[in-house]
Amino acid sequence: MEITMDQITSGEDQELMEGLMQRVPQALERLHRRYRTVLRSIIMQVLHDEAEAEDVLQEVFLQVWDRADSYSPRKGKLVSWLCTLARRRAIDRLRQHSAYRRATDRYEVSCNHPDKAVDETHVVERDAFRDDIRELLHQQIATLPPKQQQVIRLAYFENRSQREISALTDTPLGTVKTRIELGMKKLTHAFGGLRDKLV
C-alpha cells in the first residue's frame, strides 16, 4: 500500500501536536519553522504591516502552545486550524487599532471643545466614544486567562468587593487579589502598547 504525502504530513503534524500537549519546547520550534511563512502571509493580507504581522505571529504560536489540547484532527488538518487562528488574531488586532483610533479622535475633539454649549452638541460623539472604549476594553479583557477575566468582570462590571468575589468563586481572598492585580497589569500594558504605536 502506497503512503501519500498527505498521510506523512498528517502524521508529522499529529506528532508535533502531541509534543505541544506534553509541553515539549522543541515541538513548538519545529511547528514555527514548518508553518511560519504561510501564517505570516495570511496575517500580512489583513494588516499590511511588517512589525504588526510579527507581533501577531508570535501571539498565534503562544496561543497554540497554551491551547494545543483544543486541536482535534477530526475537525480538519492542522494547517487549516493554524490559518484560522492567524486570521482571527490579525482581524482582532485590526479591530483594536480601529476602535482605538476612533476613540482617540473623539477624545481630542472633546478636549478641544470644553465649553458647555459646544459639549452639548456632541452627545452622539460622546456616546460613540464610550462605545469604542467599551469595545476595546472587552476585547483586551478577552485576551486574559479565564480566571483573571472572571475576577476583573466581577470587580469592575458588577462592582463586587474582593470578599464577595472570593465567596462567589470559592477562591481564597489572596488569590482573588493576585488575579485582579495581574489582570489589571496586563490591561495597562496592552493599552500602553496601543498608545505607543498609534499616537
VOGURO-587350 format. One record per residue: residue in one letter; x, y, z of N, C-alpha, C in turn. Coordinates in steps of 0.02 Angstrom, whole numbers, padded with zeros to 5 digits, always signed. Last residue first. Layout:
# residues N
AXYZXYZXYZ;...
This chain:
# residues 199
V-00012+02840+00934-00013+02912+00948+00044+02946+00911;L+00006+02705+00908-00043+02743+00869-00040+02819+00879;K+00099+02643+00988+00100+02629+00916+00058+02678+00876;D+00071+02686+01116+00138+02699+01089+00139+02690+01014;R-00059+02636+01132-00048+02708+01130+00019+02724+01098;L-00036+02499+01136-00076+02527+01081-00064+02602+01075;G+00038+02492+01255+00068+02471+01191+00030+02499+01132;G-00058+02532+01348+00002+02572+01339+00036+02556+01273;F-00148+02428+01339-00169+02495+01318-00109+02541+01307;A-00065+02324+01390-00095+02320+01323-00116+02389+01297;H-00034+02368+01519+00020+02359+01471-00008+02358+01400;T-00162+02366+01575-00125+02429+01573-00070+02425+01521;L-00188+02229+01565-00230+02277+01529-00194+02344+01521;K-00090+02177+01650-00090+02158+01579-00131+02207+01538;K-00129+02234+01771-00063+02250+01744-00060+02234+01669;M-00254+02175+01788-00251+02247+01777-00182+02268+01749;G-00215+02041+01808-00259+02059+01752-00254+02133+01736;L-00142+02051+01927-00110+02027+01865-00150+02048+01804;E-00244+02096+02015-00182+02136+02005-00148+02116+01940;I-00336+01991+02009-00357+02059+01989-00295+02101+01973;R-00256+01888+02059-00284+01884+01991-00305+01953+01965;T-00229+01933+02190-00174+01923+02142-00200+01922+02071;K-00358+01934+02246-00319+01996+02242-00264+01990+02189;V-00387+01796+02238-00429+01845+02203-00390+01910+02193;T-00291+01746+02325-00288+01727+02254-00329+01775+02212;G-00335+01799+02446-00269+01817+02420-00262+01802+02346;L-00457+01732+02462-00456+01804+02452-00390+01827+02422;P-00483+01577+02373-00454+01615+02428-00447+01689+02411;T-00642+01547+02298-00570+01557+02288-00543+01595+02348;D-00776+01536+02258-00747+01486+02302-00670+01486+02295;T-00837+01637+02194-00796+01592+02152-00764+01536+02192;L-00906+01703+02296-00942+01682+02235-00903+01630+02195;A-00804+01732+02389-00859+01688+02407-00894+01660+02345;S-00722+01818+02313-00694+01759+02344-00748+01708+02361;I-00813+01918+02284-00786+01878+02229-00757+01813+02256;E-00830+01971+02412-00887+01941+02376-00863+01895+02320;R-00700+02019+02434-00727+01966+02478-00787+01931+02445;Q-00690+02118+02338-00646+02060+02333-00671+02002+02377;S-00856+02168+02285-00796+02175+02325-00753+02113+02317;R-00921+02207+02123-00916+02161+02180-00852+02176+02219;N-00964+02276+02007-00949+02312+02069-00948+02267+02131;E-00974+02220+01885-01030+02205+01932-01019+02238+02000;F-00863+02268+01825-00925+02274+01788-00986+02259+01832;Y-00757+02250+01914-00765+02315+01881-00829+02323+01841;A-00767+02121+01975-00746+02180+02014-00767+02245+01980;L-00810+02035+01874-00849+02039+01936-00832+02104+01974;R-00708+02055+01779-00779+02071+01762-00821+02078+01826;I-00597+02011+01851-00599+02080+01826-00671+02100+01811;V-00627+01876+01874-00623+01922+01931-00626+01995+01909;Q-00632+01826+01739-00689+01820+01785-00686+01871+01841;Q-00504+01850+01687-00563+01882+01657-00621+01883+01707;Q-00433+01762+01768-00421+01834+01775-00479+01873+01745;K-00482+01642+01719-00493+01658+01790-00480+01732+01805;P-00444+01644+01578-00515+01643+01600-00525+01664+01673;P-00315+01764+01537-00334+01696+01557-00405+01697+01588;L-00361+01893+01417-00335+01871+01482-00353+01798+01494;T-00427+01933+01306-00362+01902+01295-00331+01876+01360;A-00541+01996+01349-00550+01929+01320-00483+01894+01307;I-00494+02122+01380-00509+02076+01435-00515+02004+01409;Q-00486+02175+01251-00425+02163+01289-00437+02115+01346;Q-00621+02181+01217-00576+02142+01175-00512+02126+01214;H-00669+02268+01315-00693+02199+01314-00647+02155+01273;L-00601+02386+01275-00589+02357+01340-00610+02283+01342;L-00658+02409+01150-00587+02397+01155-00570+02363+01221;E-00791+02434+01188-00775+02378+01143-00701+02359+01149;R-00774+02549+01268-00802+02487+01297-00784+02426+01255;I-00726+02638+01172-00685+02622+01230-00708+02555+01261;D-00839+02642+01089-00775+02619+01063-00728+02598+01119;D-00936+02694+01176-00945+02628+01146-00879+02599+01121;R-00883+02821+01202-00889+02772+01257-00897+02702+01230;F-00895+02874+01071-00829+02869+01104-00830+02817+01160;A-01032+02874+01057-00992+02831+01013-00922+02820+01042;D-01064+02970+01152-01089+02902+01159-01048+02853+01117;R-00999+03081+01097-00978+03056+01163-01001+02984+01173;E-01070+03097+00977-00999+03081+00975-00974+03052+01042;V-01196+03128+01029-01187+03068+00989-01114+03047+00987;V-01166+03252+01093-01192+03194+01132-01180+03129+01094;H-01119+03377+01057-01080+03318+01039-01102+03255+01078;T-01180+03487+01101-01194+03470+01031-01158+03406+01010;E-01131+03506+01227-01199+03480+01221-01217+03461+01149;D-01008+03565+01200-01010+03496+01226-01080+03465+01217;V-01043+03694+01168-01017+03651+01115-01023+03578+01137;A-01085+03735+01294-01130+03741+01236-01108+03695+01180;K-00973+03715+01378-01034+03676+01386-01079+03678+01325;D-00807+03701+01311-00863+03740+01337-00929+03703+01331;P-00704+03621+01258-00726+03610+01327-00787+03649+01348;H-00646+03561+01133-00709+03599+01139-00738+03591+01209;N-00535+03483+01139-00528+03546+01103-00591+03590+01107;C-00581+03369+01202-00532+03411+01237-00526+03480+01204;S-00665+03315+01104-00695+03337+01168-00647+03382+01207;V-00569+03286+01005-00624+03333+00991-00652+03360+01056;E-00494+03189+01072-00462+03252+01053-00515+03305+01038;Y-00591+03088+01080-00564+03117+01141-00532+03185+01127;R-00606+03055+00947-00662+03086+00983-00639+03119+01047;D-00480+02999+00920-00504+03057+00881-00559+03093+00919;T-00481+02891+01009-00432+02945+01017-00454+03008+00980;A-00583+02812+00955-00589+02838+01023-00542+02897+01034;R-00529+02781+00830-00592+02818+00834-00599+02850+00903;R-00412+02712+00870-00407+02774+00831-00471+02815+00836;Y-00469+02602+00937-00426+02649+00973-00421+02715+00936;A-00537+02539+00834-00575+02564+00891-00534+02616+00929;S-00426+02504+00754-00480+02547+00727-00520+02578+00784;H-00353+02420+00838-00323+02482+00815-00377+02530+00790;Q-00445+02315+00855-00421+02352+00913-00393+02420+00891;R-00459+02269+00723-00516+02299+00758-00494+02340+00817;L-00330+02217+00702-00355+02271+00660-00413+02307+00693;R-00329+02114+00796-00280+02169+00802-00304+02230+00762;D-00430+02032+00744-00438+02061+00811-00391+02121+00820;I-00369+01995+00625-00430+02035+00622-00442+02069+00690;A-00263+01918+00676-00249+01977+00635-00310+02023+00633;R-00334+01815+00740-00289+01859+00779-00275+01923+00741;R-00398+01756+00629-00437+01786+00684-00395+01835+00724;R-00287+01710+00555-00334+01759+00525-00373+01794+00580;A-00232+01618+00645-00193+01675+00622-00239+01729+00594;L-00334+01522+00660-00310+01560+00718-00274+01624+00696;T-00339+01476+00526-00398+01508+00556-00378+01550+00617;C-00213+01419+00514-00231+01476+00471-00291+01513+00499;L-00223+01314+00607-00175+01368+00618-00192+01430+00577;W-00322+01236+00543-00334+01263+00611-00287+01322+00624;S-00253+01202+00426-00317+01240+00422-00332+01273+00489;V-00146+01128+00476-00132+01192+00441-00195+01234+00436;L-00211+01014+00526-00179+01061+00571-00168+01129+00538;K-00370+00975+00452-00297+00975+00452-00270+01028+00500;G-00515+00933+00555-00481+00956+00495-00406+00955+00504;K-00574+00873+00662-00606+00934+00636-00572+00961+00573;R-00492+00771+00698-00557+00752+00669-00592+00813+00638;P-00386+00826+00763-00377+00809+00692-00442+00789+00658;S-00413+00962+00868-00433+00892+00855-00425+00877+00781;Y-00352+01073+00991-00350+01050+00921-00371+00977+00917;S-00343+01098+01123-00407+01114+01092-00409+01095+01018;D-00216+01073+01167-00265+01020+01178-00333+01036+01147;A-00148+01192+01146-00137+01137+01100-00190+01083+01106;R-00148+01318+01206-00212+01283+01194-00205+01225+01145;D-00020+01370+01220-00064+01369+01279-00125+01325+01269;W+00031+01354+01091+00067+01324+01147+00020+01317+01208;V-00060+01432+01020-00055+01360+01005-00021+01324+01063;Q-00030+01556+01076-00096+01529+01085-00096+01453+01072;L+00100+01572+01029+00089+01568+01101+00021+01538+01116;F+00074+01581+00893+00111+01523+00918+00106+01516+00993;V+00001+01702+00893-00030+01640+00868+00007+01579+00896;E+00095+01794+00939+00034+01781+00979+00001+01715+00958;Q+00184+01793+00832+00206+01767+00897+00146+01751+00942;L+00100+01853+00737+00126+01785+00726+00148+01754+00791;V+00085+01980+00791+00027+01936+00789+00049+01863+00778;D+00216+02029+00773+00185+02026+00839+00128+01976+00841;E+00229+02022+00633+00273+01982+00675+00244+01974+00746;A+00130+02114+00595+00124+02044+00574+00168+01999+00618;E+00182+02233+00644+00120+02207+00672+00112+02132+00656;A+00294+02244+00558+00303+02238+00631+00241+02209+00664;E+00231+02251+00428+00281+02200+00445+00287+02189+00521;D+00068+02264+00378+00119+02297+00419+00167+02244+00446;H-00055+02217+00330-00011+02256+00286+00042+02295+00325;L-00160+02142+00390-00132+02200+00424-00088+02245+00379;V-00205+02039+00301-00253+02078+00342-00223+02144+00365;Q-00093+01988+00241-00150+02004+00198-00201+02047+00235;M-00015+01957+00352+00002+02016+00313-00055+02037+00267;I-00075+01836+00391-00079+01894+00435-00065+01959+00396;I-00037+01754+00283-00108+01765+00298-00117+01828+00340;S+00103+01757+00298+00072+01781+00236-00002+01797+00247;R+00119+01694+00419+00138+01764+00414+00106+01796+00351;L+00081+01565+00385+00041+01602+00433+00056+01677+00429;V+00183+01527+00296+00113+01529+00272+00069+01570+00320;T+00299+01538+00379+00292+01577+00317+00219+01583+00295;R+00279+01449+00490+00288+01521+00499+00272+01560+00436;Y+00272+01311+00486+00213+01349+00465+00221+01425+00469;R+00399+01256+00522+00358+01225+00471+00304+01271+00443;R+00451+01331+00626+00488+01326+00563+00444+01302+00506;H+00347+01307+00721+00362+01375+00698+00399+01373+00631;L+00360+01171+00742+00297+01197+00715+00308+01266+00686;R+00487+01169+00800+00476+01135+00737+00412+01160+00702;E+00460+01241+00918+00510+01266+00871+00500+01235+00802;L+00367+01157+00979+00346+01224+00958+00395+01253+00907;A+00449+01048+01003+00391+01039+00960+00366+01107+00935;Q+00540+01096+01096+00564+01081+01028+00506+01072+00979;P+00465+01102+01216+00482+01163+01179+00504+01151+01106;V+00331+01009+01260+00399+00999+01235+00418+01060+01193;R+00205+00987+01321+00245+01046+01337+00319+01036+01319;Q+00120+00894+01276+00165+00871+01330+00214+00926+01350;M+00064+00964+01174+00021+00947+01231+00062+00922+01291;L+00173+00964+01087+00150+01026+01118+00107+01013+01179;G+00178+00828+01050+00234+00859+01085+00215+00923+01120;E+00057+00821+00984+00066+00780+01044+00124+00807+01085;M+00088+00904+00876+00037+00924+00924+00040+00884+00989;L+00188+00826+00811+00202+00893+00836+00152+00914+00890;E+00113+00713+00775+00170+00706+00820+00189+00773+00852;Q+00026+00772+00685-00001+00741+00746+00054+00733+00798;D+00116+00810+00585+00077+00861+00621+00051+00834+00687;E+00158+00685+00542+00207+00730+00572+00171+00785+00612;G+00037+00636+00489+00071+00601+00544+00120+00645+00580;S+00014+00728+00387-00035+00721+00441-00003+00688+00502;T+00124+00703+00304+00115+00769+00335+00069+00765+00396;I+00093+00570+00266+00156+00585+00301+00150+00651+00339;Q-00028+00589+00202-00026+00546+00261+00038+00560+00301;D+00011+00672+00097-00038+00696+00145-00036+00656+00210;M+00094+00587+00025+00124+00644+00060+00077+00672+00112;T+00044+00413+00050+00042+00478+00016+00077+00531+00058;I+00102+00250+00029+00090+00304+00078+00095+00371+00042;E+00032+00108-00047+00073+00168-00054+00053+00221-00003;M+00043-00060+00000+00000+00000+00000+00045+00063+00000;
